[in-house]
Amino acid sequence: MKKEEFNELVLKDKETRLSISRVPKKTKKDFVELADNEFEGDYGMALKSIFDNFSLWKMLFENVDMKLDIIIDKLNNPNKEDKERINLLSGKIIKKEVG
């Protein structure tokens, strides 16, 4: 193998290699078990799965926070239209009877 080919292989390996230090023992043990059980020991795919799930949970909680902010605002500042109708969680609107 030529030196240039070897250097090229090393560079390709560095592009996808990740080293993590100072990992708590229990976290490392749990991560290794997850990788072994769910991804046949593939740490990269285990990390990708954890990151993807984290991203989804983060998006979900940000969305829930926005909805809670809207609900709190509606409760604190109801307008006339809000007083004359009831919105169910299913999205159905029930208008209050007048008189």
Secondary structure, 3 states (H helix, E strand, C coil): CCHHHHHHHHHHHHHHCCCCCCCCHHHHHHHHHHHHHHHCCCHHHHHHHHHHHHHHHHHHHHHHHHHHHHHHHHHHCCCHHHHCEEECCCCCEEECCCC
